[in-house]
Amino acid sequence: MRLNSDQLPAALARGLAHIYLVSGDEPLLVGEAADAIRAAARASGYTDRTLFFIDRGFAWDELQHATQALSLFAERRLFELRMPSGKPDKGAAQLLDLATQPLPDVLCLIITDKLDKKASEAPWVRAVERHGAWIPIWPIGAAALPAWLSSRARALNVQLEPAAAQLIVERVEGNLLAAKQELEKLALLAGGEPISLQLVMGTVADSARYDIFQLAEAAAAGDAPRALRVLLGLKSEGVEPTLILWALVRELRGLWQARERDRLHTQSAGASWNQAARPSARALARIGAMPLAQLLRQASDADRILKGVARGDAWTAIIGLTGSMAGALQAPRESGRVAG
């Protein structure tokens, strides 16, 4: 069976499967799902736990010998396989056997990163889903994070005001572990009272995991507040403006190529295809209204400023380009200056 993380506790309460697969790229949620399975296993007498780290050089004979060996101190054994790639290669047949031919008093827990479409259709994955349980963990989008935080707050027996939840989302963007830790701290500070916006403003640190690609995607999608927030986060973290400009230009190239493909009614890729991003659906919907030629000229002007060839402030140029891409500012026609 396939379960989401919310369904897992009830499924474990009904009884244990002999094999579990937990996959996903969100460390907090993957870790919590694995912890729940381990706890249920311990409660059912699986006290002998053997951990295997599986990479390309893993000797699959080790796992085979372990499954065949008798435990001297415990009747029930938990085998935990951590396989980040989700691709067992020559060990696929062995995992298929573990799923379809349960071993007496052995429970298997397999933990992987997110499985792509091809990996999800592998016979051993389908066998785990059919004979055991597969728990794919999906990232929680920004729109769903306030509800997720409110649910977590209720589990801590505290009420989270909507405005406070939204501010936490903005402060810890994309970092669920930081959100969980901040919420637990706020619950203690609240002393049984609702967590208010004022309490969050005074206590929550800015723990957002910013990266240059989030910035470029937000700017291309027209989300100016988020783009500028991420940009300021990158600046405070000491990210070089040259790297930020590279990401913005990469996104602009992707938009330009997408527009050219539509204009020429072709899907062929040019020579610089590997240097361009693949724009999101929101960004593609804006192409018709984006002055791409002017934006690329503005990026060129910013590049000259960064290299010291032209006069100007590097961060002012980057902020201007970001605002222009996001539609918050008007892209200039001839210079790197930004018109309001």
C-alpha positions, 0 to 999 in steps of 0.5 A: 500500500502507498501511504502519506505521512499523515496516514502512517501512524494509524497504519502502524497502530493497526499492525506492522508490515514486513517491509517499508520504503520511505522516500523524499527530499524533506529531511524532517518529514522523512526522519519523522516517518522513519522514527515512527516505524522504528518506534513501532518496531521496538514496541513489537519486539524488533530490538536488534537493529542493523544499519546498512549504508548503500552506495555504488560500492556496497557489497550486497553479499553483506545484506544477504548474509545478514538476512540468513544469519541467526540473531543470538540475542533477539528473535526479531530483527530490524534491517535499515537500508539507507540508499540515497540514490534509490537505485540499487543496481545489482541489488534490485533482485535482492530487494525484490525478494525481501519484498515478495518473500518475507523473512521470519522475524525480520522487518526491513526499512528502506530510506531513499531520497525522492524517487523519480518516475523511472525509479518509482516504476522499478519492480522492487518499488512496486513490490514493496508497495504491493506487499508492504508499505511505501511512504513517499514524502512530498515537500510542503509548498509555501501556501500549505505551510501555515496550515502545517504549522497550525496543525503542529501547534495544536499537537503542542496544545497551543493556538497559533494565530494566522498572522503569526503562522504567516510570519513564521513561513516568511522567516523560515522559508523552505526550512521545515526543521527550523520551523519546527524548532521555532514553533516548539520554542514559541510554545514554551514562551507563550506559556499556554497563551496563543502565539501572537504576531508580536511574539513571533516578531520578537523571537523568530530568527531569519532561518530561510534557506535562500539560494540563487535559483529560488531568486531567479524563479521568483523574479521570473514568475513575477513574485516581486516580494519574495524575489526581493526578500530572497535577494536580501537574504542572499546579500546578508549571507554574503553571496557574491553578486556575480553568482546572483547575476549568473542565475538571473541571466540563466533564467532570462536565457531560458525565457528567451529560448522558450519565446523563440521556440514558440515563435519558430514553432519548434522544440529544437535546442540552440547551442547555448541550451545547457546554459539556460534554465527551464522556466516555470509555468508561471514564468512562461505565462508572463513571457508576452509581457516581459521586455526580455531584450531590455532585461538582457541589456540591463543584465549586461550593464550590471555585468559591466558594473560588477567587472568594474568596467562601468561606474555604479554600485553592484548591489543596486544593479542587481536589485534593479534587475531583480525588480525589473524581471519581477515587474516591480520596476520598469526595465530601462532601455539604454542604461543600468539605471532603474526607473520607478 
